């Protein structure tokens, strides 16, 4: 086993981050910093590589259930709690990045926030960002769970929430657990129904974003609204 302290100083994860920035680190190196220590016979980096292999990548590890996470060697309840706290801080940071700003001028931050909320979930979730008349975020709400089709997403409930928050505009979002972000015919149908319902109360639909792997799919960019 190669100890981290045996590595050249500029190749040790912590020192590398400080001198070259977090973006210069591999997934295993970032995870090693989070883990802090390894296990018997394995350094933190070796353990991180094993965990990434076991879970099939960083995204799957971050999305793992508490039971799955805690069963992995070198992890446990304390690290699960720590990870959830880090992820929640990231969600709140991204929310602050879009709250009070015109989302049309910060589309990357908006999409990053939705990805963090919806990517990796084992079930479909339909959510809405409610916006004011300057397209600033008022509220994020997850409204429906299950298969996104006409039977599970009810336009009247979306309208009720829009009125509740006095929204002038809305962005719809839902995830595809398969990771494939292409819109289905059901996605297209329910989006049209929701747009028609929002038209009746003068709420503008700015976009419907499907979250999967990669950057996701924007209905507005595809000309589907």
N, C-alpha and C positions, 0 to 999 in steps of 0.2 A: 504494500500500500504506500502510495506517495502522499506524505502529509502536505497540507497546504503550506506549512512553514518551510517545506523543502523547495517550494517553487520560487523562481526569481521574484523579487519583491513586486515588480510591475506586472506580474502575471497572477498575483493573489487577488481574488475577487474584490475584497474591500479596497485595496490599494488601487486596483485597476479602475474601479468605479470613481474613486476620488480624483484620479489623474486624467481619465479619458471619458468619464461620463457613463451613466447607467446604460445608455444605448449601445455601448461597446461590449457589453457582457452577453454571453450566451444564456440561454434559458437555464442551463444547469448551474452556471455561476450565480445568476440572480437567486435561484432557489437555494443554493448553498449559503448565501448570505442570510436568507430567511431562516434556514435550519440552524445556522450557527455552529452546530457540532455534528459529527458523524456518529457512527456506531462502531462497535468492536470490529476491527479489521477493515473499516472503510472510512475514508475522509468524508467531509461534508459534500465535496464535489462528487465523489464516487456514489454516495448515497443519493444525491440529487439526480444523477444520471440514471440510477436504477429506478427511482420513483417515476421519472419521466417515461422510461420504457414501460413500466408497469401500467401506468395510467394512459399511455398513448399520447403524451404531450402535456404541455403546460395548461392549455385550456381545459382539458378533461380533469386534470388534478384540481384546478381551481373550482370546477363545477361539481366535484365529487360530494356525495352525501356525507354526513358526519360518520356514519357507520363505515362506509368505504374508506374514507380518509383515515380514520383512527385504526383501522385494521392493518394499514401498511406499516412495514417495519421502519422505525425511526420517527414515526409520527405519533399522534395521540391527541387527547382532548385539549391539552394546553396549547398545542400548535394549531389545532383546529380553531379554537377561540381566537388566537392571535391572527390567523389568516382571515377569519370573518371580519375582525375589526379593521384590518388593513383594507379589505375590499369595500367595507362600508365607508371608510374614510375616502376612498377613491370615488365611490358613487356620490358622496356629498360634495367632494371637490368638483366633479364634473357638473353636478347640478348647479353649483354656484357659478360655474363658467357660463351656463346658459341662462340662468335666472337673471332677469333685468336686462337682457340683451335681445336684440332682434335676431331670432333664430335663422333668418334668411341671410344674415351676415356672418353667422358662425355655424355653417352646416356640418363641419367636421366634428365640432364639439357636441352638437346635438346628436349626431350619429354615434359618436363614442359613448355618450351617456346611455342611449338606447341599447347599444351592444352590451354594455356592462350590466344593464338591468335584465336583458332578455336572453342573451346568448348562453348556451349550455344547459338550459332548462330541459328536463325530460318530457315536459308536456307543453302544448301550445298555450301562450298567454297573449291576449289582445289588450293593448294599452293605448292611452291617449295622452298627448300633451295638450293642455288647454292654454290658449294664448290670449293676450289682450289685443286692443286695436293697433298696437305698435309691434305686434308679433313677438312680445316678450312672454316668457313662460310664467303662467300663473300656478299651474299644478300638474303633476304627473299622476295618473291613476291607472291601475291595472283593473280592468272591468270584467273580463271573461277568461275562463280557463277551459281547455278542451279543444276539440277540433273546431277550427275557425270556418264556420259555414253559416248558412242562413238560419239554422236551428239553434245555434249557440250564441250568436252575436245579435243583440236586439237593438235596432236603431233608436227605439223610444228611450232606452236606458242611456244611450250615448247623448241623446238630446237633453234628457233630464240632467245629466252631469254638466253639459255645456251651459245650461241655464243656471245651474247651481253656482258655477264659478264665473258667471257673467262673461263667458268667453266670446271673443270676436272671431277667433280662428282656432283650428285644431290640426294636429298631426296625429294620424293613426300609426300604430306599429304593432307588429306581432312577430313571433319567432317561428321558425321551422326547425324542430328538433333534429330532423334528418341532416341539417347543415346546408341543404340546397335552398337557396334564397329566391328561386324563380317563382313568380306568382302563378297560382293555380286558377282554374276557372272559377272555383268557389271564392277565391280571394277577389277576383275581378267583380263577381256578382255582388258580394257583400259590400265592397267599396262603393259601387254604384248606388246601392240602396242607402248607404250611410251618407253619401254626398247629397242624394235627393232629400233625405230627412234634414240634413243640416241647412240646405237651401231654404227650407220652409221657415227657419228661424234666423236667417241671415247670418249664419256662421260659415266662414270660408274654410274649406278643406285645403290645406297647403300641401299635404303629402301623405302617403301611406308607405311606410318603410318596413320591409321584410328583413328580419335579422336571421342570418345563417352563418356559414363560414365566410371569411373575407369581409368585404365592406358592406354587404347587404344590398338590397335592391330598392331603389326609390321609384315609386309610381310617377312622381312628377318628372324625374329625369327621363323616364321611359315614355312620357307623353300619354300615360294611361289614366289621367284624371280628367 
